[in-house]
């Protein structure tokens, strides 16, 4: 499982949801791994703006975001008829429970 720190990528595609940033990767995931929908993209904005749950800089408003059944720390999003992993960012100075990250 991969986790990124926000300072590793100067500009990245993201969703801000559950009061967390998630990096929109190009790592495909089978739709059988999807859990329940947890929210939708509400608006497009850039990283410099004050973020609200549902903000993204690339996903269109209305895009559903899904939990993953086997990866609690990460999410999934649809693009071009497939699903991809959105990896949770660990912000500089933030600590994360290793059990959460590995589950």
Short mmCIF file of the C-alpha atoms (twelve columns), coordinates in Angstrom:
data_MODEL
# 
_entry.id   MODEL 
# 
loop_
_atom_site.group_PDB 
_atom_site.id 
_atom_site.type_symbol 
_atom_site.label_atom_id 
_atom_site.label_alt_id 
_atom_site.label_comp_id 
_atom_site.label_asym_id 
_atom_site.label_seq_id 
_atom_site.Cartn_x 
_atom_site.Cartn_y 
_atom_site.Cartn_z 
_atom_site.pdbx_PDB_model_num 
ATOM 1   C CA . UNK A 1   0.000   0.000  0.000   1 
ATOM 2   C CA . UNK A 2   1.328   3.462  -0.849  1 
ATOM 3   C CA . UNK A 3   0.930   6.665  1.130   1 
ATOM 4   C CA . UNK A 4   2.215   10.050 0.076   1 
ATOM 5   C CA . UNK A 5   3.211   13.107 2.026   1 
ATOM 6   C CA . UNK A 6   1.705   16.283 0.652   1 
ATOM 7   C CA . UNK A 7   5.138   17.887 0.254   1 
ATOM 8   C CA . UNK A 8   6.314   15.139 -2.130  1 
ATOM 9   C CA . UNK A 9   4.278   16.451 -5.043  1 
ATOM 10  C CA . UNK A 10  4.180   20.213 -5.652  1 
ATOM 11  C CA . UNK A 11  0.974   19.958 -7.709  1 
ATOM 12  C CA . UNK A 12  -1.285  16.951 -7.683  1 
ATOM 13  C CA . UNK A 13  -4.824  15.912 -8.470  1 
ATOM 14  C CA . UNK A 14  -6.803  15.606 -5.259  1 
ATOM 15  C CA . UNK A 15  -10.108 15.233 -3.486  1 
ATOM 16  C CA . UNK A 16  -10.606 16.749 -0.042  1 
ATOM 17  C CA . UNK A 17  -13.129 14.665 1.878   1 
ATOM 18  C CA . UNK A 18  -13.508 13.441 5.478   1 
ATOM 19  C CA . UNK A 19  -11.325 16.436 6.422   1 
ATOM 20  C CA . UNK A 20  -8.369  14.796 4.594   1 
ATOM 21  C CA . UNK A 21  -6.536  15.205 1.313   1 
ATOM 22  C CA . UNK A 22  -6.459  12.201 -1.018  1 
ATOM 23  C CA . UNK A 23  -4.122  11.970 -4.004  1 
ATOM 24  C CA . UNK A 24  -5.967  10.810 -7.140  1 
ATOM 25  C CA . UNK A 25  -3.706  8.098  -8.488  1 
ATOM 26  C CA . UNK A 26  -3.785  6.246  -11.790 1 
ATOM 27  C CA . UNK A 27  -3.757  2.900  -9.930  1 
ATOM 28  C CA . UNK A 28  -6.841  1.005  -11.135 1 
ATOM 29  C CA . UNK A 29  -8.929  -1.027 -8.753  1 
ATOM 30  C CA . UNK A 30  -11.585 -3.608 -9.496  1 
ATOM 31  C CA . UNK A 31  -15.100 -2.426 -8.756  1 
ATOM 32  C CA . UNK A 32  -15.631 -5.502 -6.564  1 
ATOM 33  C CA . UNK A 33  -13.285 -3.833 -4.032  1 
ATOM 34  C CA . UNK A 34  -15.613 -0.851 -3.627  1 
ATOM 35  C CA . UNK A 35  -17.388 -0.175 -0.385  1 
ATOM 36  C CA . UNK A 36  -20.232 2.266  0.142   1 
ATOM 37  C CA . UNK A 37  -20.309 5.751  -1.374  1 
ATOM 38  C CA . UNK A 38  -19.046 8.239  1.212   1 
ATOM 39  C CA . UNK A 39  -19.756 11.501 -0.589  1 
ATOM 40  C CA . UNK A 40  -19.559 13.437 -3.820  1 
ATOM 41  C CA . UNK A 41  -17.456 16.191 -5.302  1 
ATOM 42  C CA . UNK A 42  -19.199 19.470 -4.523  1 
ATOM 43  C CA . UNK A 43  -16.983 22.038 -6.249  1 
ATOM 44  C CA . UNK A 44  -13.746 22.570 -8.134  1 
ATOM 45  C CA . UNK A 45  -11.054 24.622 -6.459  1 
ATOM 46  C CA . UNK A 46  -7.277  24.801 -6.218  1 
ATOM 47  C CA . UNK A 47  -4.973  23.744 -3.408  1 
ATOM 48  C CA . UNK A 48  -4.374  27.331 -2.230  1 
ATOM 49  C CA . UNK A 49  -8.044  27.864 -1.323  1 
ATOM 50  C CA . UNK A 50  -9.595  26.983 2.013   1 
ATOM 51  C CA . UNK A 51  -10.761 23.421 1.456   1 
ATOM 52  C CA . UNK A 52  -14.222 22.110 2.226   1 
ATOM 53  C CA . UNK A 53  -15.299 18.492 2.175   1 
ATOM 54  C CA . UNK A 54  -16.135 17.611 -1.411  1 
ATOM 55  C CA . UNK A 55  -13.525 19.883 -3.054  1 
ATOM 56  C CA . UNK A 56  -11.418 18.626 -5.956  1 
ATOM 57  C CA . UNK A 57  -9.186  20.316 -8.478  1 
ATOM 58  C CA . UNK A 58  -9.979  17.874 -11.318 1 
ATOM 59  C CA . UNK A 59  -13.039 15.719 -10.633 1 
ATOM 60  C CA . UNK A 60  -16.315 17.256 -11.792 1 
ATOM 61  C CA . UNK A 61  -18.991 18.147 -9.245  1 
ATOM 62  C CA . UNK A 62  -21.344 15.230 -8.706  1 
ATOM 63  C CA . UNK A 63  -18.610 12.565 -8.950  1 
ATOM 64  C CA . UNK A 64  -19.236 9.869  -6.316  1 
ATOM 65  C CA . UNK A 65  -16.375 8.914  -3.989  1 
ATOM 66  C CA . UNK A 66  -16.301 5.400  -2.514  1 
ATOM 67  C CA . UNK A 67  -14.827 3.690  0.521   1 
ATOM 68  C CA . UNK A 68  -12.704 0.631  -0.160  1 
ATOM 69  C CA . UNK A 69  -13.670 -2.606 1.529   1 
ATOM 70  C CA . UNK A 70  -10.087 -3.679 2.347   1 
ATOM 71  C CA . UNK A 71  -8.262  -0.345 2.627   1 
ATOM 72  C CA . UNK A 72  -9.846  1.889  5.234   1 
ATOM 73  C CA . UNK A 73  -7.317  4.691  4.816   1 
ATOM 74  C CA . UNK A 74  -7.829  5.035  1.037   1 
ATOM 75  C CA . UNK A 75  -10.774 5.740  -1.236  1 
ATOM 76  C CA . UNK A 76  -11.830 5.104  -4.827  1 
ATOM 77  C CA . UNK A 77  -13.094 7.383  -7.578  1 
ATOM 78  C CA . UNK A 78  -14.457 6.778  -11.098 1 
ATOM 79  C CA . UNK A 79  -12.781 8.028  -14.258 1 
ATOM 80  C CA . UNK A 80  -13.508 7.021  -17.858 1 
ATOM 81  C CA . UNK A 81  -15.603 4.004  -16.861 1 
ATOM 82  C CA . UNK A 82  -13.057 2.549  -14.398 1 
ATOM 83  C CA . UNK A 83  -12.255 2.996  -10.711 1 
ATOM 84  C CA . UNK A 84  -8.946  4.237  -9.307  1 
ATOM 85  C CA . UNK A 85  -7.410  4.512  -5.847  1 
ATOM 86  C CA . UNK A 86  -7.281  7.851  -4.054  1 
ATOM 87  C CA . UNK A 87  -4.433  7.550  -1.533  1 
ATOM 88  C CA . UNK A 88  -4.667  9.393  1.762   1 
ATOM 89  C CA . UNK A 89  -2.028  12.066 2.275   1 
ATOM 90  C CA . UNK A 90  -0.074  12.201 5.483   1 
ATOM 91  C CA . UNK A 91  0.443   15.909 6.029   1 
ATOM 92  C CA . UNK A 92  3.817   17.210 7.255   1 
ATOM 93  C CA . UNK A 93  3.827   16.980 11.033  1 
ATOM 94  C CA . UNK A 94  0.791   14.701 11.090  1 
ATOM 95  C CA . UNK A 95  0.965   11.362 12.809  1 
ATOM 96  C CA . UNK A 96  -1.047  8.401  11.647  1 
ATOM 97  C CA . UNK A 97  -1.952  5.164  13.339  1 
ATOM 98  C CA . UNK A 98  0.022   2.401  11.579  1 
ATOM 99  C CA . UNK A 99  -2.929  0.022  11.963  1 
ATOM 100 C CA . UNK A 100 -5.169  2.453  10.064  1 
ATOM 101 C CA . UNK A 101 -2.626  2.858  7.287   1 
ATOM 102 C CA . UNK A 102 -2.090  -0.866 6.834   1 
ATOM 103 C CA . UNK A 103 -5.740  -1.845 6.897   1 
# 
